[in-house]
């Protein structure tokens, strides 16, 4: 299953796509792929989500774009691969 969403941050469009293999983020500055085995934690707040890759690296996702199928899929994949969800 794959799910996706697009967000505007200022003048930039950022696209989020979740596949069985990874979370993909595409922005004008470049693309990023986070395999599901990588995130240690996912913390959900009202306005944003934090994906902790390790003790130093954390990625911010806009909570409004994580609603629905995309967010549910991300939560499930993080948990399936041993990550903690708060």
C-alpha positions as a Python dict, from the first residue, in 0.01 Angstrom:
ca = {
    (1, 'X'): (0, 0, 0),
    (2, 'X'): (117, 352, -70),
    (3, 'X'): (-29, 677, 54),
    (4, 'X'): (71, 1036, -15),
    (5, 'X'): (2, 1401, 58),
    (6, 'X'): (137, 1742, -46),
    (7, 'X'): (206, 2034, 186),
    (8, 'X'): (298, 2397, 122),
    (9, 'X'): (560, 2538, 359),
    (10, 'X'): (589, 2903, 266),
    (11, 'X'): (648, 2904, -108),
    (12, 'X'): (774, 2546, -111),
    (13, 'X'): (569, 2239, -194),
    (14, 'X'): (668, 1930, -4),
    (15, 'X'): (527, 1590, -102),
    (16, 'X'): (505, 1298, 141),
    (17, 'X'): (464, 942, 17),
    (18, 'X'): (466, 626, 226),
    (19, 'X'): (532, 289, 67),
    (20, 'X'): (590, -55, 215),
    (21, 'X'): (964, 16, 205),
    (22, 'X'): (999, 375, 329),
    (23, 'X'): (870, 727, 388),
    (24, 'X'): (961, 945, 88),
    (25, 'X'): (979, 1324, 115),
    (26, 'X'): (1021, 1537, -198),
    (27, 'X'): (1098, 1909, -185),
    (28, 'X'): (1255, 2160, -422),
    (29, 'X'): (1584, 2124, -231),
    (30, 'X'): (1595, 1748, -281),
    (31, 'X'): (1445, 1413, -195),
    (32, 'X'): (1475, 1201, 116),
    (33, 'X'): (1391, 838, 184),
    (34, 'X'): (1357, 701, 539),
    (35, 'X'): (1338, 319, 542),
    (36, 'X'): (1095, 194, 809),
    (37, 'X'): (1370, 9, 998),
    (38, 'X'): (1540, 343, 1074),
    (39, 'X'): (1298, 545, 1298),
    (40, 'X'): (1344, 478, 1668),
    (41, 'X'): (1045, 690, 1778),
    (42, 'X'): (750, 881, 1641),
    (43, 'X'): (600, 1151, 1863),
    (44, 'X'): (269, 1304, 1758),
    (45, 'X'): (167, 1655, 1861),
    (46, 'X'): (-129, 1867, 1755),
    (47, 'X'): (66, 2073, 1498),
    (48, 'X'): (355, 1845, 1401),
    (49, 'X'): (500, 1495, 1424),
    (50, 'X'): (863, 1417, 1507),
    (51, 'X'): (1039, 1114, 1363),
    (52, 'X'): (1351, 1035, 1562),
    (53, 'X'): (1617, 866, 1353),
    (54, 'X'): (1873, 854, 1634),
    (55, 'X'): (1972, 1069, 1932),
    (56, 'X'): (2076, 1356, 1703),
    (57, 'X'): (1860, 1345, 1388),
    (58, 'X'): (1490, 1424, 1397),
    (59, 'X'): (1254, 1506, 1112),
    (60, 'X'): (944, 1724, 1146),
    (61, 'X'): (621, 1642, 962),
    (62, 'X'): (314, 1869, 954),
    (63, 'X'): (37, 1700, 1155),
    (64, 'X'): (-243, 1822, 928),
    (65, 'X'): (-84, 1638, 633),
    (66, 'X'): (-44, 1319, 835),
    (67, 'X'): (-418, 1287, 902),
    (68, 'X'): (-610, 993, 760),
    (69, 'X'): (-464, 701, 567),
    (70, 'X'): (-112, 844, 535),
    (71, 'X'): (-70, 899, 910),
    (72, 'X'): (-223, 563, 1002),
    (73, 'X'): (10, 390, 758),
    (74, 'X'): (317, 569, 898),
    (75, 'X'): (220, 478, 1256),
    (76, 'X'): (170, 113, 1162),
    (77, 'X'): (501, 87, 974),
    (78, 'X'): (700, 250, 1257),
    (79, 'X'): (546, 8, 1510),
    (80, 'X'): (591, -297, 1285),
    (81, 'X'): (962, -222, 1266),
    (82, 'X'): (1015, -183, 1639),
    (83, 'X'): (978, 194, 1673),
    (84, 'X'): (788, 351, 1962),
    (85, 'X'): (488, 574, 1893),
    (86, 'X'): (373, 839, 2140),
}
